[in-house]
Each structure stands twice: as C-alpha cells, then as structure tokens.
C-alpha cells in the first residue's frame, strides 16, 4: 500500500510537470504570435503616418482637388481682396 502511495504521488507530480510544460509551450507560442502582431501593427502605423504626411502636402491636396472635385486654381487676376 505504501508503494502504491509513492507511485501515485510520483504520477501526480509527473502529470503536473507535463501539464506545466504544455502550458509554458502554449504561452511561448502565444507570446511569439503577439510579438509578431505588434511588429506588423507598428509597421502599418508607420506607413499610415507617412501616408498622412504625404496626403497633407500642398501638391497632393491640389491634385486631389482637381481629380476628385474638378476644382481648378483661380488665376490671380480673378481674385478680389476685400478689406475692412
């Protein structure tokens, strides 16, 4: 009976160690995936920040106004400045 108790205790301990290793491996894979996602999101964020800067540039705004809104630059002789 004493031998059974020792074998049972060792089995429970071994099972616990195996379960811990499985959980550690799963957590390691999950951490790796999350780190990969973070890097992808950082790269995407950097791209979008550069895209915002590009789209705010005067040439881009003028080009988009012409292409999408069919606006044209007003010739200077057609501009009237009103003063107070």
C-alpha positions as CSV (number, residue, x, y, z in Angstrom):
1,X,0.0,0.0,0.0
2,X,2.9,2.3,0.8
3,X,4.4,1.6,-2.6
4,X,1.1,2.5,-4.3
5,X,1.0,5.8,-2.5
6,X,4.5,6.7,-3.6
7,X,3.8,5.7,-7.2
8,X,0.6,7.6,-7.1
9,X,2.3,10.7,-5.7
10,X,5.1,10.5,-8.3
11,X,2.5,10.0,-11.1
12,X,0.5,13.1,-9.9
13,X,3.8,15.1,-9.7
14,X,4.9,13.9,-13.2
15,X,1.4,14.8,-14.6
16,X,1.7,18.3,-13.1
17,X,5.1,18.8,-14.6
18,X,3.9,17.7,-18.0
19,X,0.9,20.0,-17.8
20,X,3.1,22.9,-16.8
21,X,5.4,22.2,-19.7
22,X,2.4,22.1,-22.1
23,X,1.1,25.4,-20.7
24,X,4.6,27.0,-20.9
25,X,4.9,25.9,-24.6
26,X,1.5,27.2,-25.4
27,X,2.2,30.5,-23.6
28,X,5.5,30.8,-25.5
29,X,3.8,30.4,-28.9
30,X,1.1,32.9,-27.9
31,X,3.8,35.4,-26.9
32,X,5.6,34.9,-30.2
33,X,2.4,35.4,-32.1
34,X,1.5,38.6,-30.2
35,X,5.0,40.0,-30.7
36,X,4.6,39.3,-34.4
37,X,1.3,41.1,-34.4
38,X,2.8,44.1,-32.6
39,X,5.6,44.4,-35.2
40,X,3.1,44.2,-38.0
41,X,0.9,46.9,-36.4
42,X,3.9,49.1,-35.8
43,X,5.0,48.8,-39.4
44,X,1.4,49.6,-40.5
45,X,1.2,52.5,-38.2
46,X,4.5,53.9,-39.5
47,X,3.2,53.5,-43.1
48,X,-0.1,55.3,-42.2
49,X,1.8,58.1,-40.5
50,X,3.9,58.7,-43.6
51,X,0.7,58.5,-45.8
52,X,-0.9,61.2,-43.7
53,X,2.1,63.4,-44.1
54,X,2.1,62.8,-47.9
55,X,-1.6,63.5,-48.2
56,X,-1.3,66.7,-46.3
57,X,1.2,68.1,-48.7
58,X,0.1,71.0,-50.9
59,X,0.7,69.2,-54.2
60,X,-1.3,66.2,-53.1
61,X,-4.2,68.4,-51.9
62,X,-4.2,70.3,-55.2
63,X,-4.0,67.2,-57.3
64,X,-6.9,65.5,-55.4
65,X,-9.0,68.7,-55.6
66,X,-8.5,68.7,-59.4
67,X,-9.1,65.0,-59.9
68,X,-11.9,64.3,-57.4
69,X,-13.7,67.7,-57.1
70,X,-12.9,69.1,-60.5
71,X,-11.6,72.3,-58.9
72,X,-9.1,74.5,-60.7
73,X,-6.7,77.1,-59.4
74,X,-8.2,80.6,-59.7
75,X,-6.0,82.9,-61.8
76,X,-4.6,85.8,-59.7
77,X,-6.3,88.4,-61.9
78,X,-9.7,86.9,-60.9
79,X,-9.1,87.2,-57.2
80,X,-10.7,90.2,-55.4
81,X,-9.4,91.0,-51.9
82,X,-11.9,92.7,-49.7
83,X,-10.7,95.0,-46.9
84,X,-12.4,96.1,-43.8
